[in-house]
């Protein structure tokens, strides 16, 4: 008998259900008896013992369903060692619930912060296997995360739709794409959607270079310009500030986001009409695309195989087009950033795309 706990933590995304289904399908198709305990609302469910028994029926018909049937929540790693408002030791509570249910393994689906806590639980002696979900594609140790391709499709569709109205009215359009710390989503959607300017956190921009690109397009007869801008895009001036100085500046920040600041600067420097479009949480919603369904199912099946073999302490990742197992300690706390010298950046520039640098 294998007793397995499962939880989904952090922001939701497409294919979480597909990945969990993959794990359960693998386990139930084996000859071993299995019990599945689903912890509700992420680590919160594990902390407070909020779970429900799951059967194969619970995972039927969810391959195409977005979100997560277990619910999710954000439990920041930086406060995980702090007692809750009632003085409860959260780490100890998670361990007690793990042992109380006599679990053989805990399957955790999540992004960067989730993996830090998962690795902490591993260090505390729990058997853990993780699966890499995030639309940001920023997890170390894997070339791809599920949810990413679905989000790229949605963000690209937003940029595609903007093209016709931008061309019709001869305007500058800014499409703000999710991504506070890394720009994989913005870069891929921007290239796929034919954006003229792509601004990402890893490459601080010079507003003069941005304006020059817009004016250059106007001189060449292009009546419009489309910018794909990551939420975390930052100017060269702001990038030079210390964390303390930047926080001080943001206290008096009058714009909803960097996209609106850019729009204001472009209007003042060029006189061109500027519009901002924010797809927002639509990028995390809806059904997973076919690629993500297949990808998440593969990772889930491999996680199930590791459980049957009793191999714990790994993230199931994807390297060089193959599913691999990566030690959790190598993953936790590391972000997969875009190097300004990366070949994809170089190739985007060869296409005439400006990064404002």
ZAKETI-858958 format. One record per residue: x, y, z of N, C-alpha, C in turn. Coordinates in steps of 0.001 Angstrom, whole numbers, plus 500000, padded with zeros to 6 digits. Each point is the difference from the previous one (the first is absolute). Layout:
N
XYZXYZXYZ
...
END
This chain:
357
500839498794500000499161501206500000500873501254500000
499774500863499029500672501295499951499000501072500413
500402500832500944499145501097500469500658501308499561
499328500711499104500592501164499340499209501265500325
500698501058500395499392501308500179500302500862498791
499067500884499624500215500896498860499521501391500354
500710501007499513499546501377500181500527500881498875
499245501058499704500417500994499013500141501337500720
501173500614499879500282501207500776500376501163499092
499746501224500487500343501199499248498921500365499002
500366500814499020499036500419498992499546498821499156
498738500009499586499515498916499162500517500186498579
499864498964499201500328500095498585499347498832499278
500099499991498695499446498915499222500829498721500215
499326498858499915500609498655500005500371499467501382
499642500717501069500186499427501333499183498711500134
498763500051499549499150498810500080500527498872499125
500508500364498825500553498985499095501200499298500634
500840500769500706501178499421500641499602499055501136
499037500437500834499545499135501088499356498735499442
499236500160498944499383498846499347501067499025499522
501108500530499468501084499139499530500600499169501119
500182500632501166500532499280501158499066498871500394
498730500318500138499009499025500477499775498890498978
499955500352498717499839498994498958501124498968500065
501221500487500166501154499098500096499863499080501212
499645500575501138499909499218501238498868498979499949
498849500428499494498844499088499989500144498917498935
500809500250498986500229498983498977501041498975500427
500687500266501108500944499019500543499217498951500791
500656498955500408499335498926500737499898500303501489
500643501119500409500025500335501430498758500785500417
499484499693501198498876500767500534500473501398500386
499171501008499738500389501386500236498867500760500683
500359500842500960499057500947500595500529501407499732
499108500887499536500397501366499657499322500976500957
500799500842500644499490501033500900500284501362499351
498943500718499652500171501314499388499899501092501040
501083500744500206499999501116500954499467501241499296
499042500655500632499300501112499380500708501333500248
500017500832498978500591501348500072501492499973500336
500719499138499330501452500001500099500559499584501342
501099500645500398500645499665501274499071500273501180
499055500899499813499053500290501069499241498729500408
499636499203499012499305498754500299500870499015500749
501285499966499657500929499104500691500260500478501416
500048501302500192500250500570501332498839499704500944
498784500208499498498828499895500878499222498691499837
500581499066499250499367498697499869498695500018499230
499897500915499047498787500112499196500196499195498711
499418498822499940500205499119498855498728499211499716
500013499331498848498939499049499720500571498817499232
499423498850500231500410498795499284499553500116498550
500867499596499103499693500077498577500036498605499382
499182499799498995499999498742499264500241500295498528
500112498951499218500215500173498570498908500828499345
498784499947500557498900500777499431500244501504500078
500692500412501052500276501433500168500894500536498881
500754499115499362500950500420498978499498499701498587
498766499552499917499394499732498700499411501286499433
500301500277498741499428501170499341500660501319500341
501192499972500603500648501265500386501223500336499145
500289499162498999501163500253499148499937501377499357
498811500420499607499844501269499272499600501159500911
499861499724501277499505501012500933501140500849500569
499839501326499937501012500896500567499873500095501505
500861500798500622499963500164501452500461498734500708
499496499776501205500373498817500771498825499523500828
499685498724499941498870499446500750500258500028501505
501271500183500396500332500042501431500002501419500559
499914500995499128500134501376500469501450500311500307
500310501270500106501386500397500254500031501236500886
501173500302500524500196501215500795501485500305500011
500314501225500358501410500387500110500414499947501473
501011499210500279500564499907501345501471500371499878
500335501283500141501359500478499724501073499250500782
501059499637499305501099499276500637500657500837501098
500046501316499784500693500854500972499308500023501357
498731499585500054499300499969501288499647498578500444
500471498997499258499593498625500302500517499533501364
501102500583500458500548499599501305499417500820501150
499209501005499664499360500815501040498719499322500469
499716500020501305498736499430500499498817500755499402
498835499331499885498824500696499507499427500885501104
498839500622499748499443500961500963499638499367501343
499879498665500006499695499292501252501219499322500612
501161500308499422501235499435500549500349498620499477
499272499534498975500260498664499455501293499975499195
500842499013500249501214499777499226499590499335498693
500076500742498895499473499507498726500782498797499470
501298500025500140500811498873499508499700498744500801
499938500151501307499694498853500853498602499465499693
499057500898499749498631499581499691499956499194498704
500745500443498991500040499270498734500585498607500194
501059499918500781500622498700500262499038499085500756
499315500540500991499079499182500787498870499452499144
499467500831499102498921499531499134500500498960499005
501209500158499552500606499015499102500075498637500696
500518500009501246500179498740500722498673499449500534
499085500888500347498700499562500515499258499178498950
500112500433498730499341499285498911500851498856499463
501186499837500584500930498928499608500271500032498487
500282501204499519500258500171498573501360499433499616
500037499405498817501283499539499453500698501124499250
499201500905499445500585501075499197499022501159499884
500556501190499844499215501202499765500363500525498617
498996500094499123500211500540498651499583501467500016
500945500880499681499769501443500088500167500624498619
498974500715499563500047500682498714500098501496500254
501040500636499482500151501420500262501177500622499284
500184501293500286501075500766499387501176500197500942
500654501153499870501257500228500713499846499965501516
499074500793500545499808500031501448499550498654500539
499123499344499259499499498677500385501146499016500127
500949500073499080501127499065500022500949500252501173
500096501242500433500823500272501183499425499303501217
498683500098500172499358499338501141500058498488499844
499834499508498776500083498556499753501374499464500376
501032500748499665501355499570500346500225500042501506
499395500983500668500091500076501460499363498758500632
498848499590499472499343498797500514500861498760499747
500666499976498855500929498902499718501123499970501028
500537501185500317501074500086501007499510499576501376
498688500156500223499405499597501279499671498510500037
500316499301498912499843498546499999498782499452499282
499205500852499359498814499515499300500352499547498582
499298498985499537500153499538498619499195500915499088
500684500680499100499368501014499155500385499800498540
499031500187499103500251500084498563499245501234499502
500624500787499152499355501230499527499834500003498487
499053500818499558499757500200498579500031501502499716
500660500406498901500254501428499730498879500713499262
499209500771500736498940500776499353500284501483500174
499895500736498941499990501462500038499956500537498581
499190501017499788499947500615498679501277500789499716
500821500229501031501220500794499834501160499204499407
499923498669500055501082499136499499501351500344500627
499976500359501289501231500496500630500622499034501003
499543498746500002500549499040500952501324499436499512
500957499994500899501322499443499698499881498478499847
500798499431499100500053498548499885499057499403498979
499203500831499329499099499502498963499927501009498857
500007499488498785499906500891498840498603500576499841
499008499300500559498614500404499819499194499718501258
499018500842500259499041499762501084498614499936499377
499111499181500578498667499963499413499210501230500432
499148500452499107499301501278500161500625501078499133
501289499863499727500711501022499240499480500119498566
499913498870499292499592500067498597498568500491499853
499138499609500929498613500478499965499951501513500179
500815500510500922500046501440500252500586500744498802
501012499414499357500565500607498787498923500120498926
499196498954499851498936500022498992499015501140500261
499615500172501281499020501033500345500590501395499815
501235500212500478500636501311499855500240500329498528
500363498985499224500206500207498561498699500389499319
498922499340500395498686500316499425499617501453500294
500348500466501213499712501394500357500762500958499084
501269499677499756500813500852499122499467499944498569
499603498793499558499427499858498658498772500892499829
499143499998501018498774500797499926500296501496499978
501075500394500684500374501416500050500486500492498638
500589499127499203500574500408498721498991500726499114
498796499465499907499039500600499072499557501389500447
499731500153501288499563501320500475501150501000500007
501227499507500286501166500890499971500245500515498589
499885499087499023500229500390498604498899500929499494
498777499740500436498865500806499541500095501447500459
500451500189501233500016501350500573501383500635500021
501032499264499599501341500564499990500480500373501393
499808499099500956500357500279501393501168499148500474
500532500409501130500974499184500727499208499201501034
500180498697499994499311499144500959501011499280500886
499718500006501292500812499251500959499156498852500532
500487498771499857499331498832500555500835499537501195
499413500096501186500725499629501219499810498510500280
501113499286500015499988498550500172500495499651501407
499453498941500582500402499596501352501478499626500055
500619500242501149501413499673500208500687501098500778
500086499813501334500606501032500848501527499953499994
500559498794499995501451499871500135500692499489498746
499269499254499177500595499458498773499100500278498806
500574499943498804499263500419498820499743498932498952
500073498724500388499800498934499009498651500117499293
498960500255500766498652500083499423499888501186499052
500493501148500423499948501202499167500831499840498735
501185499411500147500889499826498850499372499077498960
499484498874500444499426499041499047498710500512499377
499126500586500817498748500539499458500283501188499086
500974500827500389500352501157499187500525499598498627
500861498988499983500531499527498717498901499349499170
499169499177500654498929499304499277498953500979499462
499771501087500730498982500973499605500523501117499116
501292499987499706500560501024499124500144501358500650
500270500018501310500224501282500684501263500663499458
499974501319499969501152500753499489501019500287501092
499507500097501231500853500274501157499607499026501111
500987499374500620499759499076501103500829500447501187
499343500263501115500699500458501197499823498968501107
501121499489500520499967498946501012500870500394501192
499780499394501160500738500386501220501505499824499895
500439499006499234501433499697499942500804500998499171
499316500784499169500692500969499142499408501389500253
500561500771500936499483501351500290499976500847498726
498945500784499855499813500763498767500364501473500182
500339500618498875500244501437499916498823500592499234
499242500871500617498811500559499364500347500695498681
501199500550499900500417500651498758500076498986498856
500499498794500317500109498944498981498599499530499577
499099499941500965498619499602499705499362501018499053
500152501269500332499434501070499175500638500006498612
501302499779499942500699499969498705499436498916499091
499685498850500589499449498900499210498624500384499440
499200500649500806498667500432499555500121501015498865
500891500971500169500190501032498972500576499404498718
500888499022500165500590499329498830498921499303499179
499066499347500695498911499321499304499105501013499275
499758501131500634499181501033499362500646500515498717
501313500211500070500721500508498826499988498994498856
499937498703500374500006498946498983498590499674499491
499009500798500454498642499829499497499087499127500837
500486499511501134499144499201500882499169500937500864
498685499861499946499112500919500719499804499611501463
500505498859500395499766499533501373501242499284500532
500043499853501325501076499247500662499376499223501161
500400498767500140499500499172501100501142499623500932
499781500269501284500977499643501036499437498860500848
500784498937500193499666498952500970500859500292501233
499351500334501104500710500456501198499696499087501184
501030499457500604499826499164501193499633500882501190
499207499436500920499623500734501215501229500541500727
501076499218499962501197500375500752501050500730499187
499649500468498812500952500777499192500465501209500799
501262500351499818500569501078500815500944500850499161
500006501286500257500875500908499257501425499880500510
500934500460499183501406499963500411500240500862501234
499271501119500083500150500889501166499551499295501275
498857499340499940499490499306501186500841498786500358
500561499358498987500827498807500246501265500350500773
500427501256499913501211500428500714499734500312501470
498725500160500360499654500334501382500188498800500925
500309500273501247500054498933500997498568499577500312
499840498850500645498650499537500348499274501024500862
500757500603500931499410500987500890499553501235499228
500844500467499087499667501177499196498809499726499089
499959498778499434498906499657499102498675499925500760
500025499417501192498791499922500830499503501396500355
500937500892500281499639501379500346499331500683498817
500547499758498813499424500598498790498581499481499763
499797498715500215498709499385499713498893500445500959
500390500576501136498998500508500942499176501133499385
500638500746499114499331501134499361499703499743498520
499982498730499627499784499634498593498547500266499623
499764500772498977498643500436499665499340499166498911
500729498992499453499453499211498912499569498617500482
498976499416499366499567498650500381501074498944499777
500829500222498972501079499055499685500997500678499072
501082499296499691501046500561499152499459500314498603
499011499246499528499451500239498662499376501388499885
499330500422501059499357501321499984501038501117500117
501084499729500702501094500967500061500623500154498612
500222498878499328500548500035498644499074500752499056
498715499739500118499018500671499139500071501514500188
500123500430501245500084501430500301501273500614499409
501105499274500139501278500506499478499987500071498479
499451498977499351499962499964498538499118501124499450
498862500213500644499095501080499579500700501354500089
500672500245501120500663501289500203501162500213499040
500710498913499650501190500135499169499699499945498502
498870499398499632499705499838498573498685500650499564
499089500148500935498682500525499654499073498950499426
500468498754499874499174498923499445498992499501501034
498825499630499501499008499382500884500517498642500460
499836499734501287500459498727500561498850499354500758
499824498705499802498991499241500729500674498815500703
499500499689501186500535498884500776498950498902500097
500400498781499718499119498840500144500639499034500992
499203499556500973500517499088501039499158498719500000
500479498923499362499267498726500004499835499422501405
500941500335500896499891499609501397499843498513500224
499041499642500884499869498611500429499398499088498935
499580500566498870499581499108498909501162499113499572
501231500479500205501178499229499607500173498729500832
499375499971501183500093498825500861498745499144499948
498991500473499257498704499340500045499680499180498771
498838499337500061499521499228498872500625498620499905
499646499292498954500489498634499798501469499996499584
500734498978500413501382499892499529500037499687498510
500989500531499317500158499709498577500422498533499832
499864499425498819500376498592499794501430499683500440
500942500930499714501384499743500410500085499795501506
499368500892500766500063499895501452499299498753500521
498944499580499337499306498782500428500932498796499892
500684499908498870500934498891499791501184500112500953
500558501198500083501190500234500812499740499704501476
498914500553500541499678499789501408499689498528500279
499349499356499057499695498571500167501283499181500058
500967500330499163501283499286500008500715500172501337
500052501243500488500673500249501274499280499291501141
498672500031499967499226499333501042500236498510500012
500023499396498810500238498562499906501380499639500545
500990500825499691501357499736500504500052500140501512
499260500962500553499945500139501457499391498755500631
498947499476499374499395498772500497500978498842499977
500794499935498945501015498942499888501044500110501104
500425501221500313500980500194501079499422499553501342
498710500280500217499350499588501241500005498474500112
499656499324498909499959498539500008501388499405500262
501038500712499545501374499542500222500548500409501364
499258500905500690500474500487501290501157500976499884
500056500731498886501052500993499785499438501389500297
500444500585501096499442501267500470501068501105500037
499532501231500189500916501129500089500342500618498661
499125499779499009500273500497498652498870500878499472
500366500905499104499042500668499131500036499276498668
498840499732499423499955499418498660500056501159499010
501067500053499223500207501115499079500145499543498564
500475500909499169500088499748498561501288500616499481
500893499170499498501291500471499513500309499357498652
500363500838499045500389499500498679498973499032499423
498723500388500133498869499253499455499767498656500685
500543499829501179499779498770500758499532500335501408
499091499177500542499552500160501387501089499465500916
500367500788500995501107499641500891499604500247501454
500770499436500920499808500285501420501163500866500464
499676501066500717501000500970500442499951500094501523
501134499834500694499992500106501462499405501331500454
499102499945500958499316501206500471500960501070500487
501087499580500643500925500995500537500669500811498901
500009499477498769500585500730498872499007501008499416
498727499817500303498945500832499424499623501159500907
499852499703501286499432500966500950500810501287500081
499296501109499890500631501309500195500712500565498791
499908499318498846500681500486498801498987500369498928
500227501131499361499141500431498898500721499784498673
499273499581499008500557499844498655499740501299499239
500991500854499995499869501315499380500374499943498516
499633501045499270500433500147498611501307500780499988
501017499411499431501257500732499858499872500997498850
500474501239500200499974500974498897500764499505498771
500895499023500219500785499452498890499419498698499457
498821499618500465499386498747499563499747500022498496
500071498834499377499827499925498550498621500495499566
498966499757500818498654500443499619499903501526499989
500743500661500886500025501467500005500732500501498754
501122499369499710500766500369498816499159499850498735
499261498884499919499193499728498825498831500979499884
499437500378501144498921500998499989500518501326499461
501211500358500407500589501250499517500279499939498499
500376498800499508500223499834498567498708500219499214
498873499769500664498692500214499373499593501466500040
500812500830500672499694501429500075499268500393501250
499856499074500934499301500306501253500944500767500932
499491501061500601500792500795500933499692499575501434
501042499946500824499830499720501427500252501271500842
500090501113499288500196501269500694501356500156500637
500953499158499606501344500074500593501000500559499020
END
